Amino acid sequence: MKQPSAFHEATLPLFAESDEAVATALPEKLPSYIADHRSRLRSRFLDGGAQAMPDYEMLELVLFRAIPRQDVKPLARLLLDTFGDFNRVVTASPARLHTVKGVGAAVVLELKIVEAAAQRMMRARVMNRPVLSSWDALLDYCHTAMAHRETEQFRILFLDRKNVLIADEEQAKGTVDHVPVYPREVVKRALELNASALILVHNHPSGDPTPSEADVSMTQQVQDAAQVLGITLHDHLIIGKSRELSFRSAGYL
């Protein structure tokens, strides 16, 4: 079957009263074979949920609004071929997404909305709750937010005296294998938030969460600076593609 040479994205407004965006420069009537396909996918999703659908069909559902008048299956498969799986497509940077033929601003927007929604839902499961009783949810949130990033990100989880998570902040972004961390700034921010404990989190874009010598050294510096002011460093988590490493469990703290 011959594939279209280009995908036509929706023009603004992106969200209309109907369930699809309006595109004035495209055919008024959706071809029947596309309409039937979209109807079947929506019905399967409503009946069986995401578990009943492969990654490319989930991507099709996301792309329906951005490209309302064409078959989006070829683009869904191209995105998966390029990035590997649904998670990596949704979390890919806008710059990398734009390098894929057929991806424009509307597609990027839809994917970033999905990413932001997933992160917000996972974050809601851990904020203002005791960390020790919601540890698995915390790990899920960290993986959702960081596991597929292409550069290193360093964030700090701030806890109160009851180990309730009171703030989650990104302190720095780096390159593919380095992120600058300043222990003085970490402790300063903890004091500003009246935090009693910290959990450090950063990702390894390589996928391997094994700590480097620099990771170990930085963690020790933060711990030393925090102890002087009576602040506890509970853990440092390194997030890889499919697993994480806990400094506490691995004996580094």
Buried (B, 14 or more C-beta within 10 A) or exposed (E): EEEEEEBBBBBEEBEEEEEBBBBEEBEEEBEEEBEEBBEEBEEBBEEEEEEEBEBBBBBBBBBBBBBBBBBBBBBBBBBBEBBBEBBBBBBBEEEBBEEBEBBBBBBBBBBBBBBEEBBEEBBEEBBEBBBEEBEEBBBBBBBBBBBBBBBBBBBBBBBBEEBBBBBBEEBBEBEEEEBEBBBEBBBEBBEEBEBBBBBBBBBBBEEEBEBEEEBBEBBBBBBEBBEEEEBBBBBBBBBBBEEBBBBEEBEBB
